[in-house]
Each structure stands twice: as structure tokens, then as C-alpha cells.
Amino acid sequence: RLRPGDHAPDGIEALLRRIKSYNPKADLKEIERAYRMAERSHEGQLRMTGEPFIEHPLGVASILAELRLDTTTLVAALLHDVVEDTDLSLEQIEREFGEEVGRIVDGLTKLDRITFRTREQAQAENVRKMIVAMARDIRVLLIKLADRLHNMRTLEVLSPQKQRQKANETLDIYAPLADRLGVHRMKWELEDLAFARLHPKRYEEIKSLVEKRENDRQDYLDAVVAEVKAKLRESKLKANVEGRPKHLYSVYEKMVLRGKEFNEIYDLVGIRVLVDSVRDCYAALGAIHSLWKPLPGRFKDFIAM
């Protein structure tokens, strides 16, 4: 934890290094300029954690850099709170960084000001639809999700009641939004962070069950990925194969919603196969079915559906 007034000395340097690693041609000067403007604007403001406020936009931009996003999105992420929380105006941002950045920051400022007059309006599905409708640019939604994710990582400073409220909101609105946008890494972390706040005992219990099998699970995953890659090569299919252990909330959902015991859950690991066309999807599926037979009643044709 940083004390008030302290700065992460290499916060912006770490972000710039990360961006350079995936986009050597990125305009790092522009990103650094946005950071300096945000730092000056938020000077003297602290987060509830006691950190300087600039750590929040920097954290949001870092999450988006992990997703390898473009310069414009990262500049807007660094400036996403200035219109709402400082004296800086939208016109100044547009003058300094152009209309596109201004439009994204304006979209985020408007989302922050949504209020609901009736209970029906405030229902999760309606909120999701409204957020999507208001954000004409998908980058607004990505920054909004990164903003929520960064706040969820430091939720412990809020009262227990506020933590539960934010966690429920995250499960009802933001995780499904991340799922809909296909940003699965964000969805999984949002769900696990919310799950830890809402059901701490179940979270720790499942975490410990999963950790006990961690080494076996990773070995199994590595072996399966290698087998799939070999089979696809043999079938002359160009594919990218990734494996991952399932996140804790999805295990919890299966145990609670489907009434399963931990040792009855088959899919503690998942594999993703990326190919270039729909035709290749079916060819890859055929190759995989020649390795393992699908369980009756458990196979879903997501390609057709």
C-alpha cells in the first residue's frame, strides 16, 4: 500500500514498457502527456485506499494495455475521470488530444451520471441495455469495464454493505457485459472478485479444493493441449490452442446451481481452439471427436448456435 503523497515510481514507465512490448510504433509521448495532465488535474486527490488518485486511471490503463489496446483508448483511459472529478473541461481535452479522445471521455462521463427513477429502470438487464445503447463506441465500454475491475480489486476499503452492493452489481451488470463483448479474462476476474465478497466461506473452500489439485490439473491441461495440437497438425489444420483452468465462480455455479459435488465436476479445465473459418471449426471439432467421444447430453454445437 502507498501512503498518501507517495507515487508508484515506475507506474507510468511500467505501462509504457508494456505498450511498447506489443506495439513498438505506439505514440508513447502522447500517452505520457495524457498521464502528466491527469496527474496534474488529480493532484491532492486521494482514493479511499489512501493512494494518490492517479493510481486509479493508471491502473485502468494498465488493465487495457494487458488487452493490447490502441493509443487512443489508453489516452482516454488515463483521462477518464478528469471531467467528472476535476476542473478540466471536455473542450480542453479535445483541444489537447483531439475529438476522438474527447468523445470517449464524454461517453464515460455520461455513463457515470446515469440515475434511475423507477425500480424497473434499475433492473440489471435494462441497465446493461442502456449502457450499451449510450456507448456508441465500444472503447467506452472497455474502459468502463476496466474501471470497474480496478475498483473491485481494492474493494476492502468500503463498508461490508457497500462491498456486497458493488459485488452484486458486478455479477448482474458488468460480468455479463464483459461476456457479451468477448473479454473473457475480465469477466472471469470480475466474477471471482464479486464471489469472494458475497460468499467468502464458499470462495475459500472452493479455492482450497482447486489448489489441492492445481499441479495435477496443470499437468493434465498441458498433456491435453499437446495432444490436440498434434491431432490438428496431423489433420493439416492451422490452429491456435490454449488451455486454462476454470475460474472459481464457474466451479461454484456448477456446485450450487446444478447441485454437484466438487468431484462430480468434469470441466475444471477448458481448452480454446482458434481457427480461420467456420469450415475449419467443424474440421477441428471432427479431429477432437476422433480423440474423445462427447458425453451424451453434454455436447452443445456452439458453432451452429
C-alpha positions as MATLAB code, in Angstrom:
seq = 'RLRPGDHAPDGIEALLRRIKSYNPKADLKEIERAYRMAERSHEGQLRMTGEPFIEHPLGVASILAELRLDTTTLVAALLHDVVEDTDLSLEQIEREFGEEVGRIVDGLTKLDRITFRTREQAQAENVRKMIVAMARDIRVLLIKLADRLHNMRTLEVLSPQKQRQKANETLDIYAPLADRLGVHRMKWELEDLAFARLHPKRYEEIKSLVEKRENDRQDYLDAVVAEVKAKLRESKLKANVEGRPKHLYSVYEKMVLRGKEFNEIYDLVGIRVLVDSVRDCYAALGAIHSLWKPLPGRFKDFIAM';
ca = [
       0.000    0.000    0.000;
       1.220    3.500   -0.801;
       0.979    6.241    1.790;
      -0.824    9.464    0.787;
       1.554   11.580   -1.276;
       3.621    8.588   -2.423;
       3.680    7.646   -6.097;
       4.462    4.312   -7.661;
       7.846    5.432   -9.040;
       7.712    3.294  -12.141;
       3.919    3.251  -12.631;
       3.928    5.135  -15.931;
       7.258    3.567  -17.004;
       5.829    0.069  -16.472;
       2.776    0.999  -18.560;
       4.949    2.419  -21.367;
       7.149   -0.712  -21.374;
       4.066   -2.921  -21.600;
       2.654   -0.926  -24.541;
       5.996   -0.963  -26.348;
       6.180   -4.762  -25.984;
       3.067   -5.282  -28.153;
       3.050   -2.081  -30.209;
       6.559   -0.775  -30.948;
       5.052    2.018  -33.103;
       2.737    3.354  -30.357;
       2.917    7.094  -29.671;
       4.333    6.807  -26.145;
       4.835   10.592  -25.890;
       1.071   11.080  -26.282;
       0.358    8.529  -23.547;
       2.903   10.114  -21.218;
       1.414   13.570  -21.946;
      -2.065   12.278  -21.025;
      -0.657   10.774  -17.817;
       1.009   14.093  -16.831;
      -2.218   16.006  -17.493;
      -4.255   13.517  -15.411;
      -1.622   13.621  -12.635;
      -1.736   17.459  -12.504;
      -5.555   17.516  -12.615;
      -5.996   14.939   -9.839;
      -3.208   16.405   -7.666;
      -4.145   16.392   -3.964;
      -6.995   13.905   -4.530;
      -6.724   10.566   -2.727;
      -8.537    7.281   -3.285;
     -10.290    5.713   -0.297;
      -7.286    3.365   -0.050;
      -5.138    6.403    0.797;
      -3.276    6.198   -2.539;
      -2.970    9.263   -4.802;
      -5.986    9.250   -7.157;
      -3.744    8.996  -10.241;
      -3.125    5.333   -9.323;
      -6.712    4.582  -10.431;
      -6.558    5.876  -14.053;
      -3.065    4.377  -14.294;
      -4.452    1.013  -13.101;
      -7.323    1.212  -15.613;
      -4.917    1.968  -18.473;
      -2.673   -0.930  -17.372;
      -5.622   -3.384  -17.489;
      -6.382   -2.190  -21.036;
      -2.709   -2.473  -22.032;
      -2.909   -6.139  -20.965;
      -5.617   -6.430  -23.640;
      -3.191   -4.749  -26.112;
      -5.411   -1.766  -26.860;
      -4.565    1.214  -29.046;
      -3.101    4.610  -28.066;
      -6.424    6.494  -28.290;
      -8.133    4.103  -25.835;
      -5.212    4.302  -23.382;
      -5.095    8.126  -23.530;
      -8.875    8.238  -22.863;
      -8.462    5.714  -20.006;
      -5.855    7.927  -18.303;
      -8.196   10.930  -18.620;
     -11.499    9.122  -17.974;
     -12.229   10.781  -14.596;
     -10.922   14.311  -15.167;
     -14.157   15.911  -16.424;
     -16.182   14.330  -13.603;
     -13.713   14.931  -10.753;
     -11.501   17.931  -11.641;
     -11.659   21.425  -13.137;
     -10.543   20.204  -16.558;
     -13.215   20.634  -19.241;
     -14.103   18.435  -22.191;
     -13.136   21.299  -24.527;
      -9.611   21.351  -23.058;
      -9.261   17.591  -23.564;
     -10.441   17.885  -27.176;
      -8.052   20.768  -27.779;
      -5.099   18.812  -26.347;
      -5.870   15.276  -27.563;
      -8.411   15.568  -30.361;
     -12.121   14.923  -30.876;
     -11.927   11.134  -30.722;
     -10.452   11.086  -27.194;
     -12.946   13.803  -26.185;
     -15.870   11.708  -27.458;
     -14.764    8.650  -25.454;
     -14.230   10.671  -22.240;
     -17.610   12.358  -22.756;
     -19.282    8.946  -23.199;
     -17.781    7.727  -19.906;
     -18.776   10.915  -18.068;
     -22.381   10.475  -19.260;
     -22.439    6.810  -18.174;
     -21.313    7.854  -14.676;
     -24.267   10.231  -14.430;
     -26.987    7.630  -15.150;
     -29.664    7.654  -12.462;
     -32.848    5.581  -12.347;
     -36.260    6.899  -11.375;
     -38.002    3.544  -11.022;
     -37.118    0.048   -9.844;
     -37.955   -1.335  -13.315;
     -35.448    1.019  -14.930;
     -32.789   -0.128  -12.480;
     -33.164   -3.838  -13.319;
     -29.890   -5.377  -14.435;
     -30.991   -6.243  -17.979;
     -32.278   -2.699  -18.536;
     -29.075   -1.175  -17.158;
     -26.978   -3.367  -19.473;
     -29.085   -2.389  -22.493;
     -28.883    1.273  -21.532;
     -25.094    1.179  -21.097;
     -24.678   -0.488  -24.498;
     -27.104    1.950  -26.159;
     -25.414    5.004  -24.659;
     -21.887    3.883  -25.522;
     -21.736    4.418  -29.268;
     -18.063    3.493  -29.215;
     -17.071    0.042  -27.909;
     -13.960    1.605  -26.333;
     -16.223    3.412  -23.847;
     -17.474    0.014  -22.651;
     -13.969   -1.448  -22.428;
     -12.755    1.473  -20.285;
     -15.898    1.227  -18.128;
     -15.201   -2.498  -17.537;
     -11.531   -1.834  -16.713;
     -12.646    0.939  -14.329;
     -14.971   -1.483  -12.508;
     -12.299   -4.210  -12.425;
      -9.702   -1.883  -10.885;
     -12.226   -0.725   -8.261;
     -13.192   -4.334   -7.464;
      -9.529   -5.150   -6.765;
      -9.488   -2.566   -3.945;
     -13.000   -3.106   -2.572;
     -11.887   -3.871    1.005;
     -11.850   -0.145    1.923;
     -15.660    0.063    1.625;
     -18.181   -0.935    4.302;
     -19.374   -4.603    4.127;
     -22.797   -3.458    2.878;
     -21.248   -1.333    0.091;
     -18.930   -4.207   -0.848;
     -21.928   -6.538   -1.263;
     -23.803   -3.932   -3.296;
     -20.835   -3.439   -5.661;
     -20.287   -7.211   -5.903;
     -23.964   -7.850   -6.815;
     -23.861   -5.036   -9.372;
     -20.699   -6.563  -10.848;
     -22.290  -10.010  -11.225;
     -25.572   -8.619  -12.576;
     -24.283   -5.926  -14.938;
     -20.541   -5.813  -15.604;
     -19.547   -9.508  -15.843;
     -22.377  -10.223  -18.372;
     -21.302   -7.105  -20.308;
     -17.700   -8.384  -20.454;
     -19.047  -11.769  -21.584;
     -21.114  -10.141  -24.314;
     -18.073   -8.215  -25.570;
     -15.983  -11.396  -25.545;
     -13.488  -10.034  -22.987;
     -13.433  -13.284  -21.048;
     -10.338  -12.577  -18.981;
     -12.142   -9.551  -17.474;
     -15.367  -11.498  -16.980;
     -13.602  -14.272  -15.024;
     -11.773  -11.880  -12.709;
     -14.874   -9.731  -12.137;
     -16.884  -12.848  -11.200;
     -14.208  -14.226   -8.868;
     -13.749  -10.865   -7.091;
     -17.515  -10.499   -6.631;
     -17.832  -14.130   -5.478;
     -15.104  -13.584   -2.820;
     -17.098  -10.646   -1.374;
     -20.551  -12.244   -1.486;
     -19.686  -15.771   -0.297;
     -16.264  -15.602    1.403;
     -16.543  -19.041    3.072;
     -17.590  -20.858   -0.115;
     -14.921  -18.948   -2.046;
     -12.132  -20.082    0.317;
     -13.491  -23.648    0.384;
     -13.534  -23.973   -3.429;
     -10.189  -22.168   -3.735;
      -8.584  -24.684   -1.389;
     -10.184  -27.674   -3.220;
      -8.971  -26.315   -6.555;
      -5.466  -25.530   -5.229;
      -5.066  -29.093   -3.914;
      -5.454  -30.330   -7.477;
      -3.502  -27.460   -9.047;
      -0.390  -29.420  -10.123;
      -2.378  -32.409  -11.411;
      -4.704  -30.058  -13.247;
      -1.873  -28.158  -14.950;
      -0.108  -31.382  -15.985;
      -3.383  -32.731  -17.370;
      -4.057  -29.465  -19.217;
      -0.557  -29.409  -20.768;
      -0.940  -33.026  -21.932;
      -4.378  -32.406  -23.466;
      -3.222  -29.221  -25.259;
      -0.210  -31.117  -26.694;
      -2.472  -33.967  -27.862;
      -4.945  -31.579  -29.534;
      -2.140  -29.648  -31.263;
      -0.636  -32.905  -32.616;
      -4.031  -34.109  -33.907;
      -4.766  -30.789  -35.635;
      -1.296  -30.782  -37.249;
      -1.941  -34.299  -38.482;
      -5.253  -33.040  -39.972;
      -3.319  -30.164  -41.633;
      -5.352  -27.570  -39.730;
      -3.788  -24.222  -38.826;
      -4.961  -23.506  -35.276;
      -4.036  -21.745  -32.071;
      -4.732  -23.929  -28.998;
      -4.870  -22.513  -25.477;
      -5.765  -24.212  -22.219;
      -6.846  -22.666  -18.942;
      -8.068  -23.833  -15.548;
     -11.712  -22.812  -14.961;
     -12.154  -19.834  -12.631;
     -13.605  -20.309   -9.140;
     -17.021  -18.732   -9.719;
     -17.821  -21.125  -12.572;
     -16.998  -24.075  -10.263;
     -19.279  -22.540   -7.595;
     -22.112  -22.104  -10.128;
     -21.925  -25.783  -11.053;
     -21.853  -26.889   -7.414;
     -24.695  -24.638   -6.271;
     -26.924  -24.200   -9.319;
     -26.600  -27.780  -10.564;
     -26.253  -29.369   -7.127;
     -22.969  -31.109   -7.992;
     -20.260  -32.254   -5.624;
     -16.759  -30.977   -6.396;
     -15.568  -34.396   -7.602;
     -18.557  -34.614   -9.999;
     -17.454  -31.540  -11.967;
     -15.900  -32.681  -15.224;
     -14.729  -29.422  -16.700;
     -12.223  -27.997  -14.233;
     -10.156  -27.120  -17.277;
     -11.127  -25.581  -20.589;
      -9.475  -25.500  -23.999;
      -9.955  -22.942  -26.730;
      -9.131  -23.712  -30.359;
      -8.964  -20.729  -32.720;
      -9.088  -21.354  -36.467;
      -9.532  -19.143  -39.544;
     -13.005  -20.143  -40.773;
     -16.293  -21.799  -39.773;
     -15.436  -24.741  -42.025;
     -12.190  -25.195  -40.073;
     -14.217  -25.097  -36.826;
     -16.076  -28.243  -37.875;
     -12.880  -29.884  -39.143;
     -11.199  -29.167  -35.773;
     -14.245  -30.494  -33.930;
     -14.129  -33.683  -36.015;
     -10.442  -34.142  -35.160;
     -11.165  -33.653  -31.437;
     -14.127  -36.070  -31.532;
     -11.796  -38.663  -33.017;
      -9.696  -38.327  -29.824;
     -12.546  -38.242  -27.281;
     -16.227  -39.142  -27.636;
     -18.641  -36.423  -26.466;
     -20.709  -37.214  -23.363;
     -24.360  -37.890  -24.294;
     -26.497  -34.858  -23.451;
     -23.439  -32.717  -22.601;
     -22.316  -31.651  -26.086;
     -23.538  -28.303  -27.416;
     -22.900  -27.199  -31.008;
     -21.883  -23.620  -30.282;
     -20.690  -23.219  -33.886;
     -24.180  -23.599  -35.337;
     -25.921  -21.901  -32.421;
];
